[in-house]
Amino acid sequence: MPGPSPTDTAAVRRHNLALVLREIAAHGPCARTEVAAATGLVHASVTALAAELIGRGLVAEVGSASSGGRGRPRRLLRLVPGRVVTIAVQVTLERVEVLAADLDGDVVHRASVPHRAPFGDPEPLAAVLADAIRRAEEVVRTRPDAHLARVVIAMAGPVTGPGHTVAAAIDFGWARTDLRALVTAHLPDLACPVDLVNDANVAALAEYHARAEQGGELPYAVAYIKADTGVGGGLVVGGRIHTGTHGLAGEVGHIPLAFDGPACPCGARGCLAMYVGPEPLTTAAGLADIATREGIDAALTELDHRLRAGDPAATEALTAAGRAIGAAVLAITGLVDPAEVILGGYLATWHPWLTEGINTTLSGRRAVAPHLEPTITPGRLSEEATLRGALQTSRETTLNTPTQVPHPTPRKP
């Protein structure tokens, strides 16, 4: 019988490298014997694989621990988180938020840049994104031995296909747009991949991982509803984001709640976004003039102030939004049956003012079948969820494919 092909052998080695790196990242500092026991690999293989990871700068030896007998002390291995840095970028209605961080999430660079992008034209926004990425890259280059793994741009709207194309960005007035190509055209010297992801999907993943850190059994299905740039959401099923056929799965902002409701830019009527989105919500609270004069971020800030001051109009606007969210939860429950619904963005911040309306809508179903109702909780990460989720996707890629990280360039004496 012929032996395994070189391609098969290389694939097995890449897989085993990832196994070892993941074990060290999760449980280090740890000895090679411990890695071998946890992964099922023989000690000699672990030794060789660890040597390669050390050579790539991803792992380092950090002293030793007693073996508990007469043998030599065990040399301990740990992840070198600063070896790899990711630039995460979030696009909101008015700003570009940038966060560069290493594998442990330690921040290297942070910036917030207004973009003032015109409605319907993605090119000016692409230029602002490219400039923000270039500035972050310059900071990363100043760090010795740091490898820039990738840039991850988180954008509202479904992202589909191998080209990571924005299928539609309703809040920005775009149809199908290859935003990644527009951005990279401004960055011909960028020496790393650029990924485009849906902002709510990565935020959902980040909130799921944040929940995992609390311990306990994780639900099989979790739904996420967020409002900030617009209203979006995500579905985490079996620990993975479920995007559907066209990247639309989890787009709860465009669940229609009323056939005769207000017209939505998506082409339907009465969508959830038309009741809890930033413009409808601030308008319902009597803040449309501030939104027009100073921008939607200023209007949302004022809404927060009025809520905490007990303003009746602001309180009623949030109660009505809660009723709409409750209706969306009923729809999601009937289709997906999640164990938990996590609220993100300003829905997490304003959860106390939404609760009354949510409970009003859910009261009828709750009286009939309370055991079928999902738990509704505010997110733990709030405004950081999207950027942290973007960083998480890049970290997973690095842990799964450590061979993408090159050996460090030897320093000149």
GUTOR-857265 format. One record per residue (C-alpha): residue in three letters; chain; x, y, z. Coordinates in pm, 1 decimal, padded with zeros to 6 digits, always signed. Example, Ala and Ser with C-alpha at 12.3 -4.5 7.8 and 13.67 -1.06 7.14 Angstrom:
GUTOR-857265
<"ALA" "A" <+01230.0 -00450.0 +00780.0>>,
<"SER" "A" <+01367.0 -00106.0 +00714.0>>,
end
This chain:
GUTOR-857265
<"MET" "A" <+00000.0 +00000.0 +00000.0>>,
<"PRO" "A" <+00135.5 +00347.1 -00081.3>>,
<"GLY" "A" <+00222.8 +00569.3 +00211.5>>,
<"PRO" "A" <+00055.8 +00903.7 +00285.2>>,
<"SER" "A" <+00113.0 +01177.3 +00030.0>>,
<"PRO" "A" <+00327.5 +01481.0 +00117.2>>,
<"THR" "A" <+00010.6 +01689.8 +00109.3>>,
<"ASP" "A" <-00158.2 +01463.8 +00364.8>>,
<"THR" "A" <+00150.6 +01466.2 +00586.0>>,
<"ALA" "A" <+00169.6 +01846.9 +00576.0>>,
<"ALA" "A" <-00200.7 +01875.2 +00660.1>>,
<"VAL" "A" <-00160.8 +01642.3 +00957.4>>,
<"ARG" "A" <+00134.3 +01843.7 +01082.4>>,
<"ARG" "A" <-00059.1 +02170.7 +01052.2>>,
<"HIS" "A" <-00346.6 +02012.3 +01242.8>>,
<"ASN" "A" <-00114.7 +01890.5 +01517.9>>,
<"LEU" "A" <+00056.5 +02229.5 +01542.5>>,
<"ALA" "A" <-00284.0 +02384.5 +01601.1>>,
<"LEU" "A" <-00366.7 +02119.9 +01864.8>>,
<"VAL" "A" <-00047.9 +02196.7 +02057.8>>,
<"LEU" "A" <-00081.9 +02573.1 +02026.7>>,
<"ARG" "A" <-00443.6 +02566.7 +02143.7>>,
<"GLU" "A" <-00354.6 +02354.1 +02444.5>>,
<"ILE" "A" <-00071.7 +02587.3 +02545.5>>,
<"ALA" "A" <-00288.4 +02896.0 +02488.8>>,
<"ALA" "A" <-00567.5 +02752.0 +02704.0>>,
<"HIS" "A" <-00365.7 +02590.0 +02983.1>>,
<"GLY" "A" <-00012.8 +02731.3 +02980.1>>,
<"PRO" "A" <+00232.6 +02750.3 +03134.8>>,
<"CYS" "A" <+00239.2 +02374.3 +03093.7>>,
<"ALA" "A" <+00497.1 +02103.6 +03031.2>>,
<"ARG" "A" <+00536.5 +01902.3 +02713.3>>,
<"THR" "A" <+00422.2 +01590.5 +02898.5>>,
<"GLU" "A" <+00098.7 +01766.0 +02992.4>>,
<"VAL" "A" <+00043.1 +01876.3 +02632.6>>,
<"ALA" "A" <+00101.8 +01521.5 +02512.8>>,
<"ALA" "A" <-00148.0 +01381.8 +02763.0>>,
<"ALA" "A" <-00413.3 +01638.8 +02671.6>>,
<"THR" "A" <-00377.5 +01609.0 +02292.9>>,
<"GLY" "A" <-00306.3 +01236.5 +02261.9>>,
<"LEU" "A" <+00016.9 +01304.2 +02071.0>>,
<"VAL" "A" <+00334.9 +01120.0 +02156.3>>,
<"HIS" "A" <+00593.3 +01313.8 +02356.6>>,
<"ALA" "A" <+00846.4 +01319.9 +02071.5>>,
<"SER" "A" <+00591.9 +01477.2 +01837.3>>,
<"VAL" "A" <+00497.9 +01739.8 +02094.3>>,
<"THR" "A" <+00865.9 +01823.8 +02140.9>>,
<"ALA" "A" <+00912.8 +01875.6 +01765.7>>,
<"LEU" "A" <+00590.0 +02073.4 +01726.9>>,
<"ALA" "A" <+00671.1 +02293.2 +02027.0>>,
<"ALA" "A" <+01013.2 +02364.0 +01874.6>>,
<"GLU" "A" <+00845.4 +02492.0 +01558.1>>,
<"LEU" "A" <+00604.0 +02709.6 +01755.8>>,
<"ILE" "A" <+00897.1 +02848.4 +01952.6>>,
<"GLY" "A" <+01076.0 +02915.3 +01624.6>>,
<"ARG" "A" <+00778.1 +03115.0 +01500.3>>,
<"GLY" "A" <+00775.9 +03317.5 +01820.5>>,
<"LEU" "A" <+00429.7 +03197.4 +01924.8>>,
<"VAL" "A" <+00547.2 +02996.9 +02224.8>>,
<"ALA" "A" <+00827.9 +03045.7 +02476.1>>,
<"GLU" "A" <+00984.2 +02845.6 +02755.3>>,
<"VAL" "A" <+00923.1 +03010.2 +03092.4>>,
<"GLY" "A" <+01125.4 +02828.9 +03351.5>>,
<"SER" "A" <+01064.0 +02485.1 +03491.6>>,
<"ALA" "A" <+00867.2 +02292.4 +03749.4>>,
<"SER" "A" <+00956.5 +01989.6 +03957.2>>,
<"SER" "A" <+00868.5 +01656.3 +03801.2>>,
<"GLY" "A" <+00782.5 +01519.6 +04145.9>>,
<"GLY" "A" <+01048.7 +01250.1 +04127.4>>,
<"ARG" "A" <+01413.6 +01202.7 +04043.0>>,
<"GLY" "A" <+01378.0 +01312.5 +03683.5>>,
<"ARG" "A" <+01482.4 +01642.5 +03538.9>>,
<"PRO" "A" <+01251.7 +01942.0 +03603.7>>,
<"ARG" "A" <+00982.2 +01991.8 +03342.0>>,
<"ARG" "A" <+01034.8 +02293.9 +03117.0>>,
<"LEU" "A" <+00715.9 +02495.5 +03093.6>>,
<"LEU" "A" <+00567.7 +02645.7 +02776.8>>,
<"ARG" "A" <+00342.5 +02947.7 +02743.2>>,
<"LEU" "A" <+00181.9 +03146.7 +02465.0>>,
<"VAL" "A" <+00358.5 +03467.7 +02356.1>>,
<"PRO" "A" <+00048.4 +03683.8 +02300.5>>,
<"GLY" "A" <+00238.5 +03990.4 +02180.1>>,
<"ARG" "A" <+00378.9 +03798.7 +01882.8>>,
<"VAL" "A" <+00052.8 +03845.2 +01689.1>>,
<"VAL" "A" <-00150.4 +04164.4 +01660.8>>,
<"THR" "A" <-00483.9 +04220.8 +01487.2>>,
<"ILE" "A" <-00639.4 +04548.3 +01379.7>>,
<"ALA" "A" <-01016.8 +04545.1 +01433.9>>,
<"VAL" "A" <-01228.1 +04818.1 +01277.6>>,
<"GLN" "A" <-01595.8 +04888.7 +01342.3>>,
<"VAL" "A" <-01801.9 +05113.1 +01114.9>>,
<"THR" "A" <-02084.2 +05303.9 +01282.7>>,
<"LEU" "A" <-02318.9 +05561.3 +01134.5>>,
<"GLU" "A" <-02086.8 +05847.9 +01220.2>>,
<"ARG" "A" <-01749.6 +05704.8 +01320.8>>,
<"VAL" "A" <-01482.0 +05447.5 +01252.0>>,
<"GLU" "A" <-01369.6 +05275.6 +01572.7>>,
<"VAL" "A" <-01024.9 +05112.0 +01564.2>>,
<"LEU" "A" <-00872.7 +04869.0 +01812.8>>,
<"ALA" "A" <-00539.3 +04692.4 +01765.3>>,
<"ALA" "A" <-00470.3 +04418.2 +02019.5>>,
<"ASP" "A" <-00262.2 +04105.0 +02070.2>>,
<"LEU" "A" <-00373.5 +03745.3 +02126.2>>,
<"ASP" "A" <-00459.6 +03817.2 +02489.8>>,
<"GLY" "A" <-00668.2 +04119.1 +02393.0>>,
<"ASP" "A" <-00416.2 +04366.8 +02534.0>>,
<"VAL" "A" <-00464.8 +04694.4 +02349.8>>,
<"VAL" "A" <-00181.5 +04824.7 +02133.3>>,
<"HIS" "A" <-00368.1 +05112.2 +01967.0>>,
<"ARG" "A" <-00713.0 +05266.7 +01988.2>>,
<"ALA" "A" <-00870.7 +05542.6 +01781.1>>,
<"SER" "A" <-01211.9 +05687.7 +01698.0>>,
<"VAL" "A" <-01241.9 +05878.0 +01371.3>>,
<"PRO" "A" <-01549.4 +06059.4 +01229.9>>,
<"HIS" "A" <-01611.3 +05956.6 +00869.7>>,
<"ARG" "A" <-01897.6 +06180.3 +00747.0>>,
<"ALA" "A" <-01955.3 +05935.1 +00461.6>>,
<"PRO" "A" <-02221.6 +06047.8 +00213.6>>,
<"PHE" "A" <-02528.6 +05828.8 +00183.1>>,
<"GLY" "A" <-02510.3 +05594.8 -00115.1>>,
<"ASP" "A" <-02136.3 +05623.9 -00193.1>>,
<"PRO" "A" <-01894.5 +05377.5 -00026.3>>,
<"GLU" "A" <-01571.4 +05520.9 -00168.1>>,
<"PRO" "A" <-01525.7 +05811.8 +00080.6>>,
<"LEU" "A" <-01579.1 +05572.2 +00370.4>>,
<"ALA" "A" <-01327.8 +05328.7 +00218.1>>,
<"ALA" "A" <-01070.0 +05609.6 +00210.8>>,
<"VAL" "A" <-01130.4 +05691.4 +00579.5>>,
<"LEU" "A" <-01104.5 +05322.7 +00669.8>>,
<"ALA" "A" <-00777.3 +05287.7 +00481.1>>,
<"ASP" "A" <-00627.3 +05591.0 +00653.2>>,
<"ALA" "A" <-00731.7 +05462.6 +00997.6>>,
<"ILE" "A" <-00583.5 +05119.4 +00920.4>>,
<"ARG" "A" <-00259.5 +05275.7 +00797.2>>,
<"ARG" "A" <-00219.1 +05471.7 +01120.5>>,
<"ALA" "A" <-00281.2 +05162.3 +01330.2>>,
<"GLU" "A" <-00034.9 +04963.7 +01119.9>>,
<"GLU" "A" <+00233.7 +05226.7 +01186.1>>,
<"VAL" "A" <+00186.3 +05175.4 +01559.9>>,
<"VAL" "A" <+00206.6 +04796.5 +01527.8>>,
<"ARG" "A" <+00532.7 +04826.0 +01333.3>>,
<"THR" "A" <+00698.3 +04996.4 +01628.5>>,
<"ARG" "A" <+00656.8 +04682.5 +01841.9>>,
<"PRO" "A" <+00955.7 +04446.2 +01821.2>>,
<"ASP" "A" <+00873.1 +04103.6 +01675.8>>,
<"ALA" "A" <+00498.4 +04179.5 +01646.9>>,
<"HIS" "A" <+00339.8 +04018.2 +01343.0>>,
<"LEU" "A" <+00031.2 +04190.7 +01200.8>>,
<"ALA" "A" <-00191.8 +03891.3 +01133.9>>,
<"ARG" "A" <-00488.7 +04058.8 +00968.5>>,
<"VAL" "A" <-00728.7 +04350.8 +00957.4>>,
<"VAL" "A" <-01091.9 +04271.0 +01037.3>>,
<"ILE" "A" <-01354.8 +04527.0 +00933.7>>,
<"ALA" "A" <-01694.0 +04486.7 +01101.2>>,
<"MET" "A" <-01977.0 +04637.9 +00899.3>>,
<"ALA" "A" <-02354.5 +04654.0 +00938.6>>,
<"GLY" "A" <-02538.8 +04445.2 +00680.4>>,
<"PRO" "A" <-02511.8 +04085.4 +00561.2>>,
<"VAL" "A" <-02166.9 +03981.1 +00440.7>>,
<"THR" "A" <-02165.1 +03694.7 +00196.7>>,
<"GLY" "A" <-01948.1 +03484.2 -00030.4>>,
<"PRO" "A" <-01576.2 +03402.5 -00032.1>>,
<"GLY" "A" <-01505.1 +03764.0 -00126.7>>,
<"HIS" "A" <-01672.5 +03889.4 +00191.3>>,
<"THR" "A" <-01899.1 +04120.0 -00007.0>>,
<"VAL" "A" <-02148.1 +04345.1 +00167.6>>,
<"ALA" "A" <-02475.0 +04216.5 +00024.3>>,
<"ALA" "A" <-02660.2 +04531.6 +00127.9>>,
<"ALA" "A" <-02579.8 +04816.1 +00367.9>>,
<"ILE" "A" <-02922.7 +04970.8 +00415.0>>,
<"ASP" "A" <-02809.3 +05221.0 +00677.6>>,
<"PHE" "A" <-02548.3 +05354.7 +00433.3>>,
<"GLY" "A" <-02753.7 +05337.1 +00114.2>>,
<"TRP" "A" <-02539.0 +05076.4 -00061.3>>,
<"ALA" "A" <-02639.5 +04782.9 -00272.3>>,
<"ARG" "A" <-02395.7 +04492.4 -00321.6>>,
<"THR" "A" <-02050.4 +04637.8 -00250.4>>,
<"ASP" "A" <-01699.8 +04491.4 -00243.7>>,
<"LEU" "A" <-01586.8 +04715.7 +00042.2>>,
<"ARG" "A" <-01273.8 +04511.1 +00103.0>>,
<"ALA" "A" <-01150.9 +04577.4 -00251.1>>,
<"LEU" "A" <-01223.1 +04949.5 -00214.2>>,
<"VAL" "A" <-01023.6 +04965.8 +00109.4>>,
<"THR" "A" <-00725.5 +04757.7 -00006.3>>,
<"ALA" "A" <-00697.0 +04969.3 -00321.4>>,
<"HIS" "A" <-00584.0 +05249.7 -00088.3>>,
<"LEU" "A" <-00337.6 +05018.2 +00091.3>>,
<"PRO" "A" <-00113.6 +04860.8 -00175.0>>,
<"ASP" "A" <+00167.6 +04798.1 +00076.9>>,
<"LEU" "A" <-00045.5 +04632.0 +00344.8>>,
<"ALA" "A" <+00119.0 +04294.4 +00408.6>>,
<"CYS" "A" <-00169.3 +04109.3 +00571.7>>,
<"PRO" "A" <-00517.4 +03984.6 +00477.7>>,
<"VAL" "A" <-00824.0 +04205.0 +00519.8>>,
<"ASP" "A" <-01145.1 +04035.3 +00630.4>>,
<"LEU" "A" <-01492.3 +04186.9 +00618.3>>,
<"VAL" "A" <-01746.6 +04057.6 +00870.1>>,
<"ASN" "A" <-02096.5 +04140.7 +00984.8>>,
<"ASP" "A" <-02076.4 +04352.4 +01300.2>>,
<"ALA" "A" <-02366.0 +04185.1 +01481.1>>,
<"ASN" "A" <-02239.5 +03834.4 +01405.2>>,
<"VAL" "A" <-01899.4 +03894.4 +01561.4>>,
<"ALA" "A" <-02061.1 +04079.3 +01852.9>>,
<"ALA" "A" <-02284.0 +03775.1 +01910.2>>,
<"LEU" "A" <-01978.4 +03551.2 +01911.1>>,
<"ALA" "A" <-01799.1 +03779.5 +02158.6>>,
<"GLU" "A" <-02096.7 +03780.6 +02393.4>>,
<"TYR" "A" <-02118.2 +03402.5 +02368.6>>,
<"HIS" "A" <-01751.7 +03368.0 +02467.4>>,
<"ALA" "A" <-01803.2 +03619.7 +02749.4>>,
<"ARG" "A" <-02086.6 +03401.0 +02874.8>>,
<"ALA" "A" <-01860.4 +03096.6 +02851.8>>,
<"GLU" "A" <-01611.1 +03264.5 +03083.9>>,
<"GLN" "A" <-01879.7 +03270.0 +03352.7>>,
<"GLY" "A" <-01874.8 +02889.5 +03361.8>>,
<"GLY" "A" <-02166.1 +02647.3 +03357.9>>,
<"GLU" "A" <-02328.1 +02467.6 +03067.5>>,
<"LEU" "A" <-02357.6 +02674.5 +02750.5>>,
<"PRO" "A" <-02687.0 +02680.7 +02558.6>>,
<"TYR" "A" <-02699.5 +02507.0 +02221.7>>,
<"ALA" "A" <-02869.5 +02807.4 +02059.2>>,
<"VAL" "A" <-02834.4 +03174.7 +02151.3>>,
<"ALA" "A" <-02990.0 +03473.0 +01971.1>>,
<"TYR" "A" <-02837.5 +03819.7 +01984.0>>,
<"ILE" "A" <-03018.4 +04149.0 +01918.0>>,
<"LYS" "A" <-02819.5 +04470.4 +01911.6>>,
<"ALA" "A" <-02890.9 +04832.7 +01830.9>>,
<"ASP" "A" <-02626.6 +05098.6 +01765.7>>,
<"THR" "A" <-02548.8 +05174.6 +01400.5>>,
<"GLY" "A" <-02878.7 +05012.4 +01315.9>>,
<"VAL" "A" <-03057.5 +04706.4 +01444.5>>,
<"GLY" "A" <-02895.6 +04371.4 +01377.8>>,
<"GLY" "A" <-02842.2 +04037.7 +01534.5>>,
<"GLY" "A" <-02678.1 +03701.1 +01519.5>>,
<"LEU" "A" <-02744.0 +03336.4 +01591.8>>,
<"VAL" "A" <-02491.2 +03118.0 +01770.1>>,
<"VAL" "A" <-02575.9 +02752.3 +01718.2>>,
<"GLY" "A" <-02352.0 +02484.4 +01862.5>>,
<"GLY" "A" <-02086.4 +02744.2 +01944.1>>,
<"ARG" "A" <-02070.3 +02876.8 +01586.4>>,
<"ILE" "A" <-02229.7 +03168.9 +01407.3>>,
<"HIS" "A" <-02510.6 +03053.5 +01179.5>>,
<"THR" "A" <-02533.9 +03282.8 +00876.6>>,
<"GLY" "A" <-02772.8 +03096.3 +00646.5>>,
<"THR" "A" <-02760.6 +03083.9 +00267.9>>,
<"HIS" "A" <-02702.8 +03453.6 +00192.7>>,
<"GLY" "A" <-02560.9 +03577.5 +00521.5>>,
<"LEU" "A" <-02905.4 +03694.2 +00634.8>>,
<"ALA" "A" <-02962.0 +03455.8 +00925.0>>,
<"GLY" "A" <-02991.9 +03650.5 +01248.2>>,
<"GLU" "A" <-03078.3 +03981.3 +01078.3>>,
<"VAL" "A" <-03350.5 +04044.2 +01333.7>>,
<"GLY" "A" <-03366.4 +04415.4 +01258.0>>,
<"HIS" "A" <-03571.3 +04330.6 +00951.5>>,
<"ILE" "A" <-03819.9 +04094.7 +01109.3>>,
<"PRO" "A" <-04155.7 +04254.0 +01015.4>>,
<"LEU" "A" <-04371.4 +04314.8 +01321.9>>,
<"ALA" "A" <-04663.9 +04494.9 +01154.6>>,
<"PHE" "A" <-04780.3 +04460.8 +00794.7>>,
<"ASP" "A" <-04915.1 +04816.3 +00801.9>>,
<"GLY" "A" <-04621.5 +04960.7 +00997.0>>,
<"PRO" "A" <-04378.4 +05228.9 +00880.7>>,
<"ALA" "A" <-04197.0 +05164.7 +00553.7>>,
<"CYS" "A" <-03845.1 +05032.1 +00602.0>>,
<"PRO" "A" <-03556.3 +05104.8 +00361.4>>,
<"CYS" "A" <-03519.9 +04726.4 +00318.7>>,
<"GLY" "A" <-03844.9 +04725.1 +00118.9>>,
<"ALA" "A" <-04070.9 +04575.5 +00386.9>>,
<"ARG" "A" <-04297.7 +04748.1 +00638.8>>,
<"GLY" "A" <-04304.3 +04748.2 +01016.8>>,
<"CYS" "A" <-03955.5 +04600.4 +01068.2>>,
<"LEU" "A" <-03808.7 +04589.8 +01418.5>>,
<"ALA" "A" <-03552.1 +04851.4 +01310.0>>,
<"MET" "A" <-03834.9 +05100.7 +01253.6>>,
<"TYR" "A" <-03921.2 +05085.1 +01625.5>>,
<"VAL" "A" <-03588.9 +05042.7 +01806.6>>,
<"GLY" "A" <-03334.1 +05183.6 +01560.5>>,
<"PRO" "A" <-03146.8 +05501.4 +01661.1>>,
<"GLU" "A" <-03349.0 +05743.3 +01446.2>>,
<"PRO" "A" <-03698.1 +05606.5 +01528.6>>,
<"LEU" "A" <-03611.2 +05577.2 +01897.2>>,
<"THR" "A" <-03472.9 +05929.1 +01935.7>>,
<"THR" "A" <-03763.5 +06067.5 +01733.4>>,
<"ALA" "A" <-04013.8 +05890.7 +01960.8>>,
<"ALA" "A" <-03838.1 +06049.3 +02260.0>>,
<"GLY" "A" <-03871.8 +06397.2 +02107.4>>,
<"LEU" "A" <-03504.8 +06432.8 +02012.9>>,
<"ALA" "A" <-03527.8 +06452.3 +01634.0>>,
<"ASP" "A" <-03407.9 +06814.2 +01633.8>>,
<"ILE" "A" <-03088.3 +06721.8 +01821.7>>,
<"ALA" "A" <-03026.0 +06432.9 +01581.3>>,
<"THR" "A" <-03061.2 +06670.6 +01284.9>>,
<"ARG" "A" <-02854.0 +06948.5 +01436.1>>,
<"GLU" "A" <-02579.8 +06757.2 +01620.4>>,
<"GLY" "A" <-02593.8 +06401.5 +01488.6>>,
<"ILE" "A" <-02742.6 +06074.3 +01603.5>>,
<"ASP" "A" <-02469.9 +06004.5 +01861.4>>,
<"ALA" "A" <-02550.5 +06332.1 +02038.2>>,
<"ALA" "A" <-02921.5 +06246.7 +02032.6>>,
<"LEU" "A" <-02857.5 +05904.1 +02184.5>>,
<"THR" "A" <-02641.9 +06060.8 +02456.3>>,
<"GLU" "A" <-02920.7 +06304.4 +02538.7>>,
<"LEU" "A" <-03172.1 +06019.5 +02544.6>>,
<"ASP" "A" <-02955.8 +05842.1 +02801.2>>,
<"HIS" "A" <-02947.3 +06156.5 +03017.1>>,
<"ARG" "A" <-03325.3 +06195.1 +03000.0>>,
<"LEU" "A" <-03388.8 +05831.2 +03083.0>>,
<"ARG" "A" <-03179.6 +05856.6 +03396.1>>,
<"ALA" "A" <-03358.8 +06179.0 +03488.3>>,
<"GLY" "A" <-03697.5 +06007.2 +03458.2>>,
<"ASP" "A" <-03819.0 +06203.5 +03155.6>>,
<"PRO" "A" <-04169.2 +06068.0 +03065.0>>,
<"ALA" "A" <-04123.7 +06090.4 +02687.0>>,
<"ALA" "A" <-03791.7 +05910.0 +02700.4>>,
<"THR" "A" <-03931.1 +05642.3 +02931.4>>,
<"GLU" "A" <-04235.3 +05582.3 +02711.1>>,
<"ALA" "A" <-04014.7 +05557.2 +02400.8>>,
<"LEU" "A" <-03815.1 +05278.4 +02566.2>>,
<"THR" "A" <-04128.4 +05101.2 +02687.8>>,
<"ALA" "A" <-04264.9 +05099.4 +02332.3>>,
<"ALA" "A" <-03929.4 +04974.2 +02204.2>>,
<"GLY" "A" <-03946.1 +04696.8 +02463.6>>,
<"ARG" "A" <-04284.8 +04587.0 +02331.8>>,
<"ALA" "A" <-04135.5 +04564.1 +01981.8>>,
<"ILE" "A" <-03838.5 +04363.3 +02109.3>>,
<"GLY" "A" <-04078.5 +04127.2 +02285.3>>,
<"ALA" "A" <-04258.0 +04066.8 +01954.4>>,
<"ALA" "A" <-03925.0 +03993.8 +01785.0>>,
<"VAL" "A" <-03835.5 +03749.1 +02063.6>>,
<"LEU" "A" <-04161.3 +03562.7 +02000.4>>,
<"ALA" "A" <-04077.7 +03536.8 +01630.2>>,
<"ILE" "A" <-03721.8 +03422.1 +01698.0>>,
<"THR" "A" <-03842.4 +03168.1 +01953.1>>,
<"GLY" "A" <-04086.2 +03013.0 +01706.7>>,
<"LEU" "A" <-03817.9 +02977.5 +01440.2>>,
<"VAL" "A" <-03494.5 +02909.0 +01629.5>>,
<"ASP" "A" <-03597.5 +02815.2 +01985.4>>,
<"PRO" "A" <-03294.7 +02975.0 +02157.1>>,
<"ALA" "A" <-03231.1 +02913.7 +02524.7>>,
<"GLU" "A" <-03115.2 +03272.0 +02565.8>>,
<"VAL" "A" <-03160.9 +03606.8 +02392.3>>,
<"ILE" "A" <-02880.3 +03855.5 +02457.0>>,
<"LEU" "A" <-02940.4 +04227.1 +02409.0>>,
<"GLY" "A" <-02644.8 +04431.1 +02286.5>>,
<"GLY" "A" <-02548.2 +04788.2 +02206.5>>,
<"TYR" "A" <-02767.8 +05046.2 +02372.4>>,
<"LEU" "A" <-03031.6 +04777.5 +02428.2>>,
<"ALA" "A" <-02797.5 +04631.7 +02691.2>>,
<"THR" "A" <-02736.5 +04973.4 +02846.7>>,
<"TRP" "A" <-03107.7 +05053.2 +02859.1>>,
<"HIS" "A" <-03229.6 +04706.3 +02953.0>>,
<"PRO" "A" <-03398.7 +04829.2 +03276.3>>,
<"TRP" "A" <-03620.9 +05065.7 +03075.6>>,
<"LEU" "A" <-03701.4 +04800.6 +02813.0>>,
<"THR" "A" <-03807.9 +04530.5 +03056.6>>,
<"GLU" "A" <-04163.4 +04654.3 +03115.7>>,
<"GLY" "A" <-04245.6 +04659.1 +02745.8>>,
<"ILE" "A" <-04081.2 +04321.6 +02681.5>>,
<"ASN" "A" <-04279.7 +04163.9 +02965.4>>,
<"THR" "A" <-04604.0 +04314.2 +02837.8>>,
<"THR" "A" <-04561.4 +04148.9 +02498.1>>,
<"LEU" "A" <-04448.2 +03817.4 +02640.1>>,
<"SER" "A" <-04714.0 +03796.4 +02911.8>>,
<"GLY" "A" <-04970.1 +03604.8 +02702.5>>,
<"ARG" "A" <-04723.8 +03335.1 +02590.4>>,
<"ARG" "A" <-04572.6 +03325.8 +02937.4>>,
<"ALA" "A" <-04912.9 +03247.0 +03089.9>>,
<"VAL" "A" <-04960.8 +02951.3 +02853.8>>,
<"ALA" "A" <-04609.5 +02804.9 +02828.2>>,
<"PRO" "A" <-04359.5 +02975.4 +03059.3>>,
<"HIS" "A" <-04116.6 +02684.1 +03027.0>>,
<"LEU" "A" <-04068.9 +02762.0 +02654.5>>,
<"GLU" "A" <-03960.7 +03122.3 +02704.8>>,
<"PRO" "A" <-03591.0 +03203.3 +02651.2>>,
<"THR" "A" <-03393.3 +03392.0 +02911.3>>,
<"ILE" "A" <-03345.5 +03756.1 +02807.6>>,
<"THR" "A" <-03025.9 +03913.7 +02936.3>>,
<"PRO" "A" <-02823.8 +04229.2 +02870.5>>,
<"GLY" "A" <-02488.1 +04173.3 +02704.5>>,
<"ARG" "A" <-02174.8 +04185.7 +02915.8>>,
<"LEU" "A" <-01953.6 +04370.0 +02665.0>>,
<"SER" "A" <-02185.0 +04655.1 +02559.3>>,
<"GLU" "A" <-02014.4 +04884.9 +02304.7>>,
<"GLU" "A" <-01695.5 +04673.7 +02299.0>>,
<"ALA" "A" <-01870.7 +04359.0 +02173.2>>,
<"THR" "A" <-01817.7 +04413.2 +01801.0>>,
<"LEU" "A" <-01447.9 +04501.4 +01822.6>>,
<"ARG" "A" <-01380.7 +04220.7 +02067.7>>,
<"GLY" "A" <-01564.7 +03978.3 +01841.8>>,
<"ALA" "A" <-01357.1 +04087.8 +01542.8>>,
<"LEU" "A" <-01040.3 +04026.8 +01743.9>>,
<"GLN" "A" <-01174.2 +03686.1 +01849.5>>,
<"THR" "A" <-01224.5 +03573.2 +01488.4>>,
<"SER" "A" <-00863.6 +03662.9 +01407.6>>,
<"ARG" "A" <-00735.1 +03487.5 +01720.9>>,
<"GLU" "A" <-00920.9 +03170.8 +01622.1>>,
<"THR" "A" <-00761.3 +03185.3 +01276.6>>,
<"THR" "A" <-00412.9 +03219.1 +01426.6>>,
<"LEU" "A" <-00467.1 +02929.3 +01667.3>>,
<"ASN" "A" <-00606.0 +02713.5 +01385.5>>,
<"THR" "A" <-00331.0 +02800.4 +01134.0>>,
<"PRO" "A" <-00009.8 +02887.7 +01321.7>>,
<"THR" "A" <+00196.4 +02832.4 +01005.7>>,
<"GLN" "A" <+00061.4 +03164.4 +00878.8>>,
<"VAL" "A" <+00284.2 +03333.4 +01136.6>>,
<"PRO" "A" <+00636.2 +03359.8 +00989.4>>,
<"HIS" "A" <+00960.6 +03307.3 +01175.0>>,
<"PRO" "A" <+01079.6 +03638.4 +01322.0>>,
<"THR" "A" <+01341.8 +03827.7 +01127.6>>,
<"PRO" "A" <+01674.9 +03801.3 +01310.9>>,
<"ARG" "A" <+01766.6 +04127.9 +01475.7>>,
<"LYS" "A" <+02080.0 +04304.7 +01357.9>>,
<"PRO" "A" <+02357.4 +04317.5 +01617.2>>,
end
